Amino acid sequence: MKHEKIKDLLPLYIDGGLTKEEKETVENHLSDCRECQKELQEYQKNYDFISNLAELKVPEGFKESILKKVGEGMKEKEKRQASLFEKIKSSFALPVRIPAGVLGLAAIVLIVFISAIPGLINTGHNIAENNLLKSDNLSNQVQYFSYGASDLNYSAPESNMRMASLASKESAAVIEQKIIKRANLVIEKSDIDVLDEVLINLVESHNGYISNSRNWLNSNKQKHFWFEIRVPAENFELLFERLSSKEFGQVISSSISSQDVTEEYMDLETRLKNLLAQEERYRNLLDMATEVEEILKIENELNRIRTEVEILQGRKNYLDNQISYSTITVEFRQPEPISSGSPGIIKAFRNAISQMIEQFYRIIIFIGTLIPYLLIILILYLLYRSRRRRVE
């Protein structure tokens, strides 16, 4: 696992929100990385400080009042069911002065209705059980908050953490491959002056646009037109094939390259989710803080997290733009003019003279390089001659 990703997991390591494998990975990394050890100590100091914040207090009788309301709802449901049975029972006490056909039809309807009553009863019991479960969850949350900020750590329960990890794994499994595509074309064409309008219409028909362009003349008076085209990724191959056709001239060179940034993109998304979760926890702590020193420390952490979020979001936006829109650079140039006769001879003489001058420059440089060595040899020779004369 990368060093930067380990740094993002340090707050969750303190909060106890990592899986067993992630925790072992972080501990192995901490044994060798001094930078992460120092950063973990800073997080631990902040965690110890924040743990001393005031406890959340729940009004007295809050749990009892919730349970009381749920019980009253169940009693009302039972009363409604009892009144329904009383109505059915009273219907049998009416004086029997009804034709036999009507009585038979009523009996059939009554049988169907009675057969549906158990389903209604089960539905009512299910609703009551759901209400009890909701009340139990609410009471658990009340007890959970009553332990104070030191036990909260502003992390989700284990079940929520497991669900989040499963969701992240599923999203990683189904994420589509992120590819950045680029292409380069060099095309030779005689009449390139009429290309502007034709090329603009072609690019617009493929939902693209020309992001940059320029033109120039070289030493041989050849015209060059250069364009940078951005086109949706799904239309990249179509536009490239159209530009490579004979309609736009002879293709001198062409190339296509692709860059797979799936891993970097997934890493950015994971780091952004972790930072946004940290930011939310710190904002909750900021609402609870009362002392000026506490507020300043929490705001410093929020500023740090917000800066990292903006940097990562900017990189993600750049990758999104490069992935969704591919780039094609195309250069159009005129064929090189064929010279003959005297202009070609003059050009040859000019090349010969320039080569001769270049050779003179090289000789002068070579002699200048040898002069210091020649002086040393001359001095040594003179010393040798003078010593030999003395000996004679």
C-alpha positions as CSV (number, residue, x, y, z in Angstrom):
1,M,0.0,0.0,0.0
2,K,1.3,3.5,-0.9
3,H,2.7,5.8,1.7
4,E,0.1,8.6,1.1
5,K,-2.8,6.1,1.4
6,I,-1.3,4.9,4.8
7,K,-1.3,8.5,6.0
8,D,-5.0,8.9,5.1
9,L,-5.8,5.8,7.2
10,L,-4.0,7.0,10.4
11,P,-7.1,8.9,11.8
12,L,-9.2,5.7,11.2
13,Y,-6.5,3.7,12.9
14,I,-6.8,5.8,16.0
15,D,-10.7,5.7,15.8
16,G,-10.6,1.9,15.5
17,G,-12.5,2.0,12.2
18,L,-10.0,-0.2,10.2
19,T,-10.4,-3.9,9.3
20,K,-7.9,-6.4,10.7
21,E,-5.9,-6.5,7.5
22,E,-5.8,-2.7,7.2
23,K,-4.7,-2.4,10.8
24,E,-1.9,-4.9,10.3
25,T,-0.8,-3.1,7.2
26,V,-0.7,0.3,9.0
27,E,1.2,-1.2,11.9
28,N,3.8,-2.8,9.6
29,H,4.3,0.5,7.9
30,L,4.6,2.4,11.2
31,S,7.4,0.2,12.3
32,D,9.6,1.5,9.4
33,C,8.3,5.1,8.7
34,R,9.3,7.8,11.1
35,E,7.2,10.4,9.3
36,C,4.0,8.4,9.8
37,Q,5.0,7.8,13.5
38,K,5.3,11.5,14.1
39,E,2.0,12.2,12.3
40,L,0.3,9.4,14.4
41,Q,1.5,11.1,17.6
42,E,-0.1,14.4,16.5
43,Y,-3.3,12.7,15.7
44,Q,-3.2,10.9,19.1
45,K,-2.7,14.3,20.9
46,N,-5.7,15.8,19.1
47,Y,-7.7,12.7,19.8
48,D,-6.8,12.8,23.6
49,F,-7.7,16.5,23.6
50,I,-11.0,16.1,21.8
51,S,-11.9,13.1,24.1
52,N,-12.1,15.6,27.0
53,L,-15.0,17.5,25.5
54,A,-18.2,17.8,27.4
55,E,-20.6,14.8,27.3
56,L,-23.8,15.0,25.5
57,K,-26.8,14.9,27.9
58,V,-30.1,13.4,27.0
59,P,-33.2,14.9,28.7
60,E,-34.5,12.7,31.6
61,G,-37.3,10.4,30.7
62,F,-36.6,10.6,26.9
63,K,-36.3,6.9,26.5
64,E,-39.4,6.2,28.6
65,S,-41.5,8.7,26.7
66,I,-40.5,7.1,23.3
67,L,-41.4,3.6,24.6
68,K,-44.7,4.9,26.1
69,K,-45.7,6.4,22.7
70,V,-44.9,3.1,20.9
71,G,-47.0,1.2,23.5
72,E,-50.0,3.5,23.1
73,G,-49.8,3.0,19.3
74,M,-50.0,-0.7,19.8
75,K,-53.0,-0.5,22.1
76,E,-54.8,1.7,19.6
77,K,-54.1,-0.9,16.9
78,E,-55.5,-3.7,19.1
79,K,-58.6,-1.6,19.9
80,R,-59.2,-1.2,16.2
81,Q,-58.9,-4.9,15.6
82,A,-61.2,-5.7,18.5
83,S,-63.8,-3.2,17.2
84,L,-63.6,-4.9,13.8
85,F,-64.5,-8.3,15.4
86,E,-67.4,-6.7,17.3
87,K,-68.9,-5.3,14.1
88,I,-68.7,-8.8,12.5
89,K,-70.2,-10.3,15.6
90,S,-73.1,-7.8,15.7
91,S,-73.9,-8.4,12.1
92,F,-75.0,-11.9,13.0
93,A,-77.5,-10.5,15.5
94,L,-79.6,-8.7,12.9
95,P,-83.2,-10.0,12.2
96,V,-83.1,-12.4,9.4
97,R,-85.5,-11.0,6.8
98,I,-83.3,-11.2,3.7
99,P,-83.8,-13.1,0.5
100,A,-81.9,-16.4,0.3
101,G,-79.8,-15.2,-2.8
102,V,-78.7,-12.1,-1.0
103,L,-77.9,-14.1,2.1
104,G,-75.7,-16.5,0.2
105,L,-73.8,-13.8,-1.5
106,A,-73.2,-12.1,1.8
107,A,-72.0,-15.4,3.3
108,I,-69.5,-15.8,0.5
109,V,-68.2,-12.2,1.0
110,L,-68.0,-12.8,4.7
111,I,-66.0,-16.0,4.3
112,V,-63.5,-14.2,2.0
113,F,-63.2,-11.3,4.5
114,I,-62.6,-13.6,7.4
115,S,-59.9,-15.5,5.5
116,A,-58.1,-12.2,5.0
117,I,-58.2,-11.3,8.7
118,P,-55.1,-13.3,9.8
119,G,-53.0,-11.5,7.2
120,L,-54.2,-8.2,8.6
121,I,-53.4,-9.3,12.1
122,N,-49.9,-10.4,11.0
123,T,-49.4,-7.1,9.3
124,G,-50.4,-5.3,12.5
125,H,-48.0,-7.4,14.6
126,N,-45.2,-6.7,12.1
127,I,-45.8,-3.0,12.3
128,A,-45.8,-3.2,16.1
129,E,-42.6,-5.2,16.0
130,N,-41.0,-2.7,13.7
131,N,-42.0,0.1,16.0
132,L,-40.5,-1.7,18.9
133,L,-37.3,-2.3,17.0
134,K,-37.1,1.4,16.1
135,S,-37.7,2.3,19.7
136,D,-34.9,-0.1,20.8
137,N,-32.6,1.4,18.2
138,L,-33.4,4.9,19.4
139,S,-32.8,3.8,23.0
140,N,-29.5,2.3,22.0
141,Q,-28.5,5.5,20.3
142,V,-29.5,7.5,23.4
143,Q,-27.4,5.2,25.5
144,Y,-24.6,5.4,22.9
145,F,-24.6,9.2,23.1
146,S,-24.8,9.2,26.9
147,Y,-21.3,7.8,27.2
148,G,-19.9,11.1,26.0
149,A,-17.6,12.3,23.2
150,S,-14.7,10.3,24.4
151,D,-16.5,7.0,23.6
152,L,-18.1,8.3,20.4
153,N,-15.0,9.2,18.4
154,Y,-17.5,10.3,15.8
155,S,-17.1,7.0,14.0
156,A,-20.0,4.8,12.7
157,P,-21.0,1.6,14.5
158,E,-19.3,-1.6,13.4
159,S,-22.3,-2.7,11.2
160,N,-22.2,0.6,9.4
161,M,-18.4,0.3,8.9
162,R,-18.9,-3.2,7.4
163,M,-21.6,-2.0,5.1
164,A,-19.4,0.9,4.0
165,S,-16.5,-1.4,3.3
166,L,-18.8,-3.8,1.4
167,A,-20.1,-0.9,-0.6
168,S,-16.6,0.4,-1.4
169,K,-15.6,-3.1,-2.6
170,E,-18.6,-3.4,-4.8
171,S,-18.0,0.0,-6.3
172,A,-14.4,-0.9,-6.9
173,A,-15.5,-4.1,-8.6
174,V,-17.9,-2.5,-11.0
175,I,-16.0,0.7,-11.7
176,E,-15.3,1.1,-15.4
177,Q,-11.8,1.4,-16.8
178,K,-10.4,4.9,-17.0
179,I,-8.4,5.4,-20.3
180,I,-6.9,8.6,-21.6
181,K,-6.5,8.5,-25.4
182,R,-4.3,10.7,-27.6
183,A,-3.3,10.6,-31.3
184,N,-0.9,12.5,-33.6
185,L,-1.2,13.0,-37.4
186,V,1.1,14.6,-40.0
187,I,-0.6,15.0,-43.4
188,E,0.8,16.4,-46.6
189,K,-1.7,18.4,-48.8
190,S,-1.2,20.9,-51.6
191,D,-4.2,23.2,-51.1
192,I,-4.3,23.6,-47.3
193,D,-5.7,27.1,-47.4
194,V,-9.3,25.8,-47.6
195,L,-8.9,23.4,-44.7
196,D,-10.1,25.6,-41.9
197,E,-13.8,25.6,-42.6
198,V,-13.8,21.9,-43.7
199,L,-12.0,20.8,-40.5
200,I,-14.2,22.9,-38.2
201,N,-17.4,21.4,-39.7
202,L,-16.0,17.9,-39.4
203,V,-15.0,18.4,-35.7
204,E,-18.3,19.9,-34.8
205,S,-20.2,17.0,-36.5
206,H,-18.4,14.7,-34.0
207,N,-19.4,16.9,-31.0
208,G,-15.8,18.1,-30.6
209,Y,-14.0,21.4,-30.7
210,I,-10.6,22.9,-31.7
211,S,-8.8,23.9,-28.4
212,N,-5.6,25.3,-30.1
213,S,-4.2,26.1,-33.5
214,R,-1.3,27.9,-35.3
215,N,0.3,28.2,-38.7
216,W,3.7,29.2,-40.1
217,L,6.1,29.2,-43.1
218,N,9.4,27.3,-43.1
219,S,12.6,28.3,-44.9
220,N,11.4,26.7,-48.1
221,K,8.2,28.7,-48.0
222,Q,6.1,25.7,-47.1
223,K,2.8,26.4,-45.2
224,H,2.1,24.5,-42.1
225,F,-1.2,24.4,-40.2
226,W,-1.4,22.7,-36.8
227,F,-4.6,21.9,-34.8
228,E,-5.3,20.5,-31.4
229,I,-8.7,18.8,-31.4
230,R,-10.7,17.7,-28.3
231,V,-13.4,15.1,-29.1
232,P,-15.6,12.9,-26.9
233,A,-14.0,9.5,-26.2
234,E,-16.7,7.6,-28.0
235,N,-16.1,9.5,-31.2
236,F,-12.3,9.4,-31.0
237,E,-11.8,6.4,-33.5
238,L,-14.4,7.7,-35.9
239,L,-12.7,11.2,-36.2
240,F,-9.2,9.7,-36.4
241,E,-10.2,7.4,-39.3
242,R,-11.9,10.3,-41.1
243,L,-8.8,12.5,-40.8
244,S,-6.6,9.6,-42.0
245,S,-8.6,9.2,-45.2
246,K,-7.4,10.4,-48.6
247,E,-9.9,13.3,-48.5
248,F,-7.5,15.3,-46.3
249,G,-4.2,14.3,-48.1
250,Q,-1.4,11.9,-47.8
251,V,-0.6,10.7,-44.2
252,I,3.1,11.1,-43.5
253,S,3.0,9.8,-39.9
254,S,0.4,8.7,-37.4
255,S,0.4,7.4,-33.9
256,I,-2.2,6.5,-31.2
257,S,-1.4,6.2,-27.4
258,S,-3.5,5.3,-24.4
259,Q,-2.9,5.8,-20.7
260,D,-4.7,3.7,-18.1
261,V,-5.4,5.8,-15.0
262,T,-7.9,3.5,-13.4
263,E,-5.7,2.8,-10.3
264,E,-4.9,6.5,-9.8
265,Y,-8.6,7.4,-10.2
266,M,-9.8,4.8,-7.6
267,D,-7.1,5.9,-5.2
268,L,-8.2,9.5,-5.5
269,E,-11.8,8.5,-4.9
270,T,-10.9,6.5,-1.8
271,R,-8.7,9.3,-0.4
272,L,-11.5,11.8,-1.0
273,K,-14.1,9.7,0.8
274,N,-11.8,9.3,3.8
275,L,-11.0,13.0,4.0
276,L,-14.7,14.0,3.7
277,A,-15.6,11.5,6.5
278,Q,-12.9,13.1,8.7
279,E,-14.2,16.6,7.8
280,E,-17.7,15.7,8.8
281,R,-16.5,14.3,12.2
282,Y,-14.4,17.5,12.9
283,R,-17.4,19.7,12.0
284,N,-19.5,17.8,14.5
285,L,-16.8,18.3,17.1
286,L,-16.7,22.0,16.3
287,D,-20.4,22.3,17.1
288,M,-19.7,20.8,20.5
289,A,-16.6,22.9,21.3
290,T,-17.0,25.7,23.8
291,E,-13.5,26.9,24.6
292,V,-11.5,29.2,22.2
293,E,-8.5,26.9,22.2
294,E,-10.6,23.9,21.3
295,I,-12.3,25.8,18.4
296,L,-8.9,26.9,17.0
297,K,-7.4,23.4,17.1
298,I,-10.4,21.9,15.3
299,E,-10.5,24.7,12.7
300,N,-6.8,24.1,12.0
301,E,-7.5,20.5,11.3
302,L,-10.5,21.4,9.1
303,N,-8.4,23.8,7.1
304,R,-5.7,21.1,6.5
305,I,-8.4,18.6,5.4
306,R,-10.1,21.1,3.2
307,T,-6.8,22.0,1.4
308,E,-6.1,18.3,0.7
309,V,-9.7,17.8,-0.5
310,E,-9.4,20.7,-3.0
311,I,-6.0,19.4,-4.3
312,L,-7.4,15.9,-4.8
313,Q,-10.6,17.2,-6.3
314,G,-8.7,19.3,-8.8
315,R,-6.7,16.3,-9.9
316,K,-9.9,14.2,-10.2
317,N,-11.5,16.9,-12.3
318,Y,-8.5,17.0,-14.6
319,L,-8.6,13.2,-15.1
320,D,-12.4,13.3,-15.7
321,N,-11.8,15.9,-18.5
322,Q,-9.0,13.9,-20.1
323,I,-10.9,10.7,-19.9
324,S,-14.2,12.0,-21.3
325,Y,-12.5,14.0,-24.1
326,S,-9.7,12.6,-26.1
327,T,-7.0,14.7,-27.9
328,I,-6.0,14.6,-31.5
329,T,-3.1,16.8,-32.8
330,V,-3.0,17.1,-36.6
331,E,-0.4,19.0,-38.7
332,F,-1.1,19.8,-42.4
333,R,1.9,20.9,-44.6
334,Q,2.5,21.5,-48.2
335,P,4.8,19.2,-50.2
336,E,8.4,20.4,-50.5
337,P,9.0,22.3,-53.8
338,I,11.1,20.5,-56.4
339,S,13.9,22.8,-57.6
340,S,15.9,22.3,-60.9
341,G,18.3,24.2,-63.1
342,S,20.4,27.2,-61.9
343,P,18.5,27.7,-58.6
344,G,19.6,24.1,-57.6
345,I,23.2,24.8,-58.6
346,I,23.3,28.0,-56.7
347,K,22.0,26.2,-53.6
348,A,24.7,23.6,-54.0
349,F,27.4,26.2,-54.2
350,R,26.0,27.9,-51.1
351,N,26.0,24.6,-49.3
352,A,29.6,23.9,-50.3
353,I,30.8,27.3,-49.1
354,S,29.0,26.9,-45.8
355,Q,30.6,23.5,-45.4
356,M,34.1,24.9,-46.2
357,I,33.6,27.7,-43.6
358,E,32.5,25.2,-41.0
359,Q,35.6,23.1,-41.7
360,F,37.9,26.2,-41.2
361,Y,36.1,26.9,-37.9
362,R,36.8,23.3,-36.8
363,I,40.5,23.6,-37.7
364,I,40.9,26.9,-35.8
365,I,39.2,25.3,-32.8
366,F,41.5,22.3,-33.0
367,I,44.7,24.5,-33.2
368,G,43.5,26.6,-30.3
369,T,43.0,23.4,-28.3
370,L,46.6,22.2,-29.1
371,I,48.4,25.6,-28.3
372,P,48.7,25.0,-24.5
373,Y,50.2,21.5,-25.0
374,L,52.6,22.9,-27.7
375,L,53.8,25.6,-25.3
376,I,54.5,23.0,-22.6
377,I,56.5,20.9,-25.1
378,L,58.5,23.9,-26.3
379,I,59.4,24.9,-22.7
380,L,60.5,21.4,-21.9
381,Y,62.6,21.2,-25.1
382,L,64.3,24.5,-24.3
383,L,65.1,23.3,-20.7
384,Y,66.6,20.2,-22.2
385,R,68.8,22.1,-24.7
386,S,70.1,24.4,-22.0
387,R,71.0,21.6,-19.6
388,R,72.7,19.7,-22.4
389,R,74.9,22.7,-23.2
390,R,76.0,23.0,-19.6
391,V,77.0,19.4,-19.6
392,E,79.1,19.8,-22.7
